[in-house]
Amino acid sequence: MAGFPSVKAAPFTYASHALALASAAMVLVWCVHFRGGLAFESSNKSLIFNIHPVLMLIGFIIIGSEAIMSYKTLPWNHEMNKIVHFTLHAIALVLGAVGIYAAFKFHNESGIDNLYSLHSWVGLGTISLYGIQWILGFVTFFFPGAPPALRGKSLPWHVLFGLFVYILAVATAELGFLEKLTFLESSGLYKYSSEAFLVKQHGVNIMLNFW
């Protein structure tokens, strides 16, 4: 636009990568150091739950955001970037599904009701929309592929809907961290402890990565 200086995307991309690495480190420190580790099978059911935030954050949100950026930031040709874009989204979707399975498994083995919270409702809706977005994108832009005119008309909606789903994923993560931290503090965790500070800082990090 005339009168406005151009802004290079590279610094923002590097910042997003750095924030993503910091977020991944934070969730691992929280779940491994403070919460005792990860396990699909354990007499300590909390270890089963710990898989949920790790996979949802690293898989669903971080890899999902990398998929969004890959389409425009990778140095390869259009077709290769598109393959990476769809592949990363597929990995994010699978890891997100496994993360949700871990939450259900934890609830079932701990005698806790499923789908009682706003976080769980919004989360299921988000991953369902993510799956629909991936399927529609695959058949429209990848295989078998829609006619060029239809692809051109669909692209802005594909981008807009993808960003909407990503915003929902970030909002769902924030709800999840708030819910878990509230449970922990209600069970005796000191509100100004290093663990509580880490979780709160993690939530801020996710928001910064989104922006």
C-alpha positions in Angstrom: 0.0 0.0 0.0 1.3 3.4 -1.0 2.8 5.4 1.9 3.4 2.4 4.1 6.9 0.7 4.4 7.1 -2.9 3.5 7.5 -5.3 6.4 9.7 -8.4 6.0 8.1 -11.6 7.3 11.4 -13.3 8.2 12.0 -11.6 11.6 8.4 -12.5 12.7 8.9 -16.1 11.5 12.2 -16.4 13.5 10.5 -15.0 16.5 7.6 -17.4 16.1 10.0 -20.4 15.9 11.8 -19.2 19.0 8.6 -18.8 21.0 7.5 -22.2 19.8 10.7 -23.8 21.1 10.3 -22.0 24.4 6.7 -23.2 24.7 7.7 -26.8 23.9 10.4 -26.6 26.6 8.0 -25.2 29.1 5.3 -27.8 28.7 8.0 -30.6 28.9 9.5 -29.1 32.1 6.0 -28.7 33.6 4.9 -32.3 32.8 8.2 -34.1 33.4 9.8 -32.1 36.2 6.8 -30.8 38.1 4.2 -33.4 37.2 6.3 -36.5 37.3 6.6 -37.6 33.6 4.6 -39.2 30.9 3.1 -42.7 30.5 0.3 -44.4 28.6 0.1 -47.1 31.2 0.7 -46.3 34.9 -0.8 -46.8 38.3 -0.2 -43.0 38.7 -3.0 -41.8 36.4 -1.6 -38.3 36.3 1.2 -39.5 34.1 -1.4 -40.6 31.6 -3.0 -37.1 31.7 0.4 -35.4 31.2 0.5 -36.8 27.6 -2.5 -34.6 26.8 -0.9 -31.1 27.2 2.4 -32.2 25.7 0.8 -33.6 22.5 -1.9 -30.9 22.2 0.7 -28.1 22.5 3.6 -29.5 20.6 1.6 -31.5 18.1 -1.6 -29.7 17.6 -0.6 -26.0 18.1 3.1 -25.8 17.4 3.3 -28.2 14.4 0.0 -26.7 13.2 1.5 -23.2 13.3 4.6 -24.4 11.5 2.4 -25.9 8.8 0.7 -22.5 8.4 4.0 -20.7 8.0 5.6 -23.4 5.8 3.4 -22.6 2.9 4.9 -19.1 2.5 8.3 -19.3 4.2 10.0 -22.4 2.9 12.5 -21.8 0.1 11.3 -24.6 -2.2 8.9 -24.6 -5.1 5.1 -24.3 -4.7 4.3 -28.0 -5.0 7.0 -29.0 -2.4 5.8 -26.3 0.0 2.2 -27.6 -0.4 3.3 -31.1 0.4 5.1 -30.0 3.5 2.0 -27.9 4.5 -0.4 -30.8 4.2 2.0 -33.3 5.8 2.6 -31.1 8.9 -1.1 -30.5 9.3 -1.7 -34.3 9.1 0.9 -34.9 11.8 -0.7 -32.2 13.9 -4.1 -33.8 13.5 -2.9 -37.2 14.4 -1.0 -36.0 17.5 -4.0 -34.0 18.5 -6.2 -37.1 18.3 -3.8 -39.1 20.4 -3.6 -36.2 22.9 -7.4 -36.3 23.2 -7.4 -40.0 23.6 -4.9 -39.7 26.5 -7.4 -37.3 28.2 -10.3 -39.7 27.8 -8.1 -42.6 29.0 -7.1 -40.6 32.1 -10.7 -39.8 32.9 -12.0 -43.3 32.3 -9.2 -44.9 34.5 -9.6 -42.3 37.2 -13.4 -42.5 37.4 -13.8 -38.9 36.2 -16.7 -37.9 33.9 -15.8 -37.0 30.3 -16.9 -33.8 28.5 -18.0 -31.9 31.6 -16.0 -28.7 30.9 -16.0 -25.9 28.4 -12.4 -26.8 27.5 -13.4 -30.3 26.4 -16.4 -29.1 24.4 -14.4 -26.4 22.6 -11.5 -28.8 22.1 -13.6 -31.5 20.5 -15.2 -28.9 18.2 -11.8 -27.5 17.3 -10.2 -30.8 16.3 -13.3 -31.8 14.4 -13.1 -28.5 12.4 -9.4 -29.1 11.9 -10.1 -32.5 10.4 -12.8 -31.1 8.1 -10.4 -28.3 7.0 -7.7 -30.8 6.2 -9.9 -33.1 4.2 -11.5 -30.2 2.2 -8.0 -28.7 1.6 -6.6 -32.1 0.5 -9.3 -32.9 -2.0 -9.5 -29.3 -3.3 -5.8 -28.4 -3.6 -3.9 -31.7 -3.6 -5.7 -34.9 -4.7 -7.8 -35.2 -6.8 -7.8 -31.4 -6.9 -10.5 -29.1 -8.0 -10.6 -27.2 -11.3 -8.3 -24.1 -11.2 -11.2 -21.6 -11.1 -12.7 -23.4 -8.1 -9.3 -23.6 -6.4 -8.8 -19.9 -6.9 -12.2 -19.1 -5.3 -11.7 -21.5 -2.5 -8.2 -20.4 -1.4 -9.2 -17.2 0.5 -11.8 -19.2 2.4 -9.3 -22.0 3.1 -6.9 -19.5 4.5 -9.6 -17.7 6.6 -11.1 -20.9 8.0 -7.6 -22.2 8.8 -6.7 -19.1 10.8 -10.1 -19.3 12.6 -9.4 -22.9 13.6 -5.9 -22.0 14.7 -7.4 -19.2 16.9 -9.8 -21.8 18.4 -6.9 -24.1 19.1 -5.0 -21.4 21.0 -8.1 -20.4 22.9 -8.7 -24.0 23.8 -5.2 -24.4 25.1 -5.5 -21.3 27.3 -8.8 -22.7 28.7 -7.0 -26.0 29.4 -4.1 -24.5 31.2 -6.4 -22.3 33.2 -8.6 -25.3 34.2 -5.6 -27.5 35.2 -3.9 -24.7 37.2 -7.2 -24.0 39.0 -7.5 -27.6 39.9 -3.9 -27.7 41.2 -4.3 -24.6 43.2 -7.5 -25.9 44.7 -5.6 -29.0 45.7 -2.9 -27.1 47.6 -0.5 -25.8 45.0 0.8 -22.4 46.2 -0.5 -19.7 43.8 2.9 -18.0 43.6 5.0 -21.2 43.3 7.5 -21.8 40.6 5.1 -24.3 39.0 2.2 -21.9 39.0 4.5 -19.2 37.5 5.7 -21.5 34.8 2.1 -22.4 33.7 1.1 -18.8 33.6 4.2 -17.8 31.7 3.5 -20.6 29.3 0.0 -19.3 28.6 1.5 -15.8 27.9 4.0 -17.5 25.5 1.3 -19.2 23.6 -0.5 -15.9 23.1 2.7 -14.2 21.9 3.3 -17.0 19.5 -0.2 -16.5 18.1 0.4 -12.8 17.5 
